[in-house]
Amino acid sequence: MGRRSTSIFFVSDFVMFSVLGVLLLNALLVSGASLNSSDTNSRPKRNVVPRIIGGTYAEPGKWPWMALIYTTYYGITGGLSCGGSLLNHQWVLTAAHCERLLFSPTARVALGLHSRTALTGQEQIFNISRIIIHPNFSRPTFNYDVALIKLSRPVVLNINVTSVAIVPPGTRTDNTHDPSFILSECYATGWGAESAPRGPPGQILKQVRLTIFPRLLCLPATSKFGRKKVHESDPKFCAGRTDFVPKDTCSGDCGGPFVCRHNDTKYYVHGITSYGRTRCGHTSEPGVYVKVANVSSWINQQMYCGNP
């Protein structure tokens, strides 16, 4: 899966953040920190883009809540697209910065899709009947990069199409205190670019296992992201690799789910793929994800509190 920019990131920075990440994560393990295992038409700034580099092809039906948002103008096999997560029989969670794609009259949502070029006939295609953008979404900073789309009809749930739960408010996705998800089994999925920058979109759904960065590492690791650098109070978290292995989300993966396995063995949505630098896969430049725990109350309110 893959993304990022032409900005120069010095070797000293790369070594510092990568080594710091490895040492910090190892320290958490040693200290016994427990885990609760419980492009779109909308273009971002020049050096920060939406965005799987590395990773593996997913087995059919492995991520049955995965949605592809595309336009019939380009077709399901190419062009601009975003990812999404099916939350119930009629609502899909995605990124707000996909709004130009979402509001296109030719926008469609595909569920039960595995290969964009070898359709099986089991896919379900939907029009969009309603779009809700988070009222605090900021394009300059990508804070609250959250949107909900209501499908034109209820989905037919089956082995290839099922919903996924979001984490509740207060979940410590990137907190170093117990319970933490920093060392949990977490994955991002999508049909985004497999090479950076701006490679062609992937045709088969891919998955990549990523490590959540501790908050204190995320802040300096995004210091060169300009107005999109992560601040302490931002509803975001960082994820990537700290072992020098190039794995990442990339252009076209935006809006897709970042899920972690909990103690009940189920996966829950912790994040929404939001942005990163154009050179996807750099260990010192993590991907940035919406922290769903900060917006889960708003999400549930929109879906279940009388919206037509």
N, C-alpha and C positions, 0 to 999 in steps of 0.2 A: 504494500500500500504506500504511497509517497506524496511532497509539497514545496517551497521556500525562496530566499532573496539573493540578490547580488552583493549584499553587504559583506564586508570582510570580517570574519570572526577569527581573532588571532589564536594561534596554537596554545598560547598560555591560558587563554580563557577556556578552550576546549579541555585541556588537561585538568585545569582547576575544577571545573564543574563536574567532569566525569569522575575524577578521583574522589572529589567530595561526596558525590552521590553514592559511590560504592562504599566508601568508609561510613557514611551516615546510615545507609541501609544495613550494613553489617553490624554497626553499633546497635541498631534497633533489635536485631536478632539476638545479639549477645546479651543485651539487657533484658531480654525476655518480653519485649513489647508484644502483647497478645493481639491477635487479629480477630475481627468479627468476620469469620468466613460466612455468621447468622444466615463543471464550474458553473456553475450557476450563472444566470444572466447578471447577477449582482456581483460586481467585481470589487474586491477589497483594495486596500492601499498597496502601493507599488511593492513594498518589501514584506508584506504579511498577507498570506493567502489562505483560503479554506483548504481542505485537503483530504492505498495502504502500500508502504514500501517494506520489502521483506515480507514476513508473514507466510501463510500457506493458503491454498485453496480450501474453502470450507466444504464439508460434506453436504449434499442436498438435505435440507430440512434441519440442519444443525442450529440455525438461528431463525426460527419461524416467525419472529416478530419484525424481521428486517424488511424495510420498505424502500423502494426506489421511486424518486420523484423526478419526472422527466417531462418533455414536451413532445407532442405528436409531430411538431414541425421538424425536429431532428430525428425523431424515432427513438425507440427503446434501446437501440444498439449504440448510440453515440450522442455527441453533442453535450449540452449542459445538463447537469443532473445534481441532485442532492440525495442524501439518505434520510431515513426516518425510522421511528420505532412505533409499532402498533401497541397502543396502551389498553384499548378495549375494542368492542365490536365496531366502533365507528370513528375513533380518534387516533391520529398519528402525531407524534412529537418530532419536531425537527428544529432547524436553526432559523432564527429570524432573518439573518442576512441572505437567506435564500428567497426573500420576499418577491423579487422580480420574476423569478421562476414560478413561485407559487401563484402569483396574480396573473400569470399568462393565461389567456383564454384556452390555450391548447395544453395546459398542465394536466398531467395524469399521475396516479399513484399505482404502482405495481406491488402486489404481495404474492408470496409463494414463488418468487423468482429466484433462480440460481444462476443460469447462464442467460446473458442478454442476447446471444446469437443462436441458441438452440432451445427454443421454447418447447415446453412439454404439453401445453394445453391445460395444465393444472394451475396456471397463474390466474390471479384475479386482478382486473384492472378497474380503476375507479376514477370518476370525475371528483373534483373538489367542490363541496357545497359551502364551506365557510372557512375563513382563515382568521386566526387570532394571534396578533403579534404582542409580545409582552410590552406593557405600556412604558417600561423603563429601558427598553432597548436603545443602546447608543451605538450608532454606526462608527463614530471616531474611535471608541474604545472597545466595541463589541461586548460591553457589559450587558447582561441579560439577553444573550443571543438565543432567545427561546421563541418558538412559535408552535401553535397547535393547528392542525387542519382536520376538518370534519369531512369524512368521506360521503359521497352522494348516496350510499346505501350501506346497510350493515354487511360486514364481511361474513363469509361462510367459514367457520373455524374447522380446521382439520389438522392432520399431522404436519402439514407444511405451512399452515397459517395459524398462529396462536399469538396471544398478547403477552406482554411482559410487564412486570410491576416496577414502579419507580421507588426509590428509597424514601423513607419518611423524613420530615424535617428534623434537623439536628444530627443527622448521620455524619460521623466523623470521617469523611472520605479521605482527606489528606492531613489529618491531625496526627501528631506523633504520640498523643496520649491514648491510653486504652479506653475503649476498643478502637482500633485503627484499621484501615483498609490498605495501608501503604504497601504491604507485602502480599496482598491477596491475589487470587487468580482472576485477572481482569483482561478483557478483550475488547478491541475495537473491530468493527466490520464494515465493509463497503465495497463498491465497485470503482473506487477512485483510481487515480493514476498510479502506475506501478514503477514509474521512474520520474525523477525530478530534474529540472523544473518543468512543470506542465506537460508531462508525458500524456500519451493517449489514455482514455479511460479503460479500466479493466472490464473484461467481458464476463468473467466468472467471479462470483462472490468470494472475497478473501477475508481472512481473519488474521489478527496479529495480537500476540500477548504483550502487554505493556505494563510497566511499573509506574505506579503513582508516586510522584515526587513529594516528599515532605514539604509542607508549606514554606519552611525557612529556606529550602533549596529552590523552590519555584520562583520566588521573588527575584533573586539575583540572576537566575537562568534566563529570565525574560527581560533583562535590563536593556537590551538592544532592540526591543520590539517597538520602540517609539511610544506613541500614545496607547498602544495596546499592551504595554508591559503590565504585568499582574501586580496589583497592590494588595495589601493585607486584607482590606475590606471587600475586595472584588468577589463576586459570586462565580469564581473560576478555580480550576486546579490544573496542574501540569502533569503530563505523563509521557514516558518515552522509555529509553534504555540507558542503563548506566554501566553496561559491560562492553562498550565500544562496538556493539552489533547494530547495524543500520536497520532499524525497524520503526515504522511510524505510519500515521495516517497521512493522506496527501490530497491534492486537488480532486474534488469530486466526492470525497468522503464526508464532507461537511453535512451536519444535520443528523448523521448516523449515531447509533448507540455506542456508549462505552459502558460495558456491563461487568459486574464482579459477582463471583459465586459466594453465597453466604452459608452459614452453618446448616441451613435446611437443604443444602445442595442446589437450590434454585439460583438463577441469575437475576440480578436487579440492575436497573439503569441508574448508574452513578453520574454519568456525564453525557453531554451532547458534543460531538466533534465540532469545534468552532474554527480555530485558525492556528497558524504557525508560520515559520519562515519558509520562503520558497524552496530552499534546499532541504527537502524532506529527508528525515532519517538521521540528521546530525544529533549525536548523543548530547552535545552541549546545548542544543536548541530544542527543547521539548515541544510537543503539541499542547495546545491549550484547549480545555474543555469546559463547558458550562457545568457548574456544580449543581446538580439537580436537587440536592438536599435543600438548597437555598430557595428553590422555586417550586418545590413539590406541592406546597399548600395552594399556590396560585394555579398550578396545573389542575389539581383536583377540583378547585372551585369552578374553573372554566368548564370542565367536562360534566360536572354533576350538579351544578347549581342553577338549573333552569335555562341554560343556553339552548335556543331552538335548533 
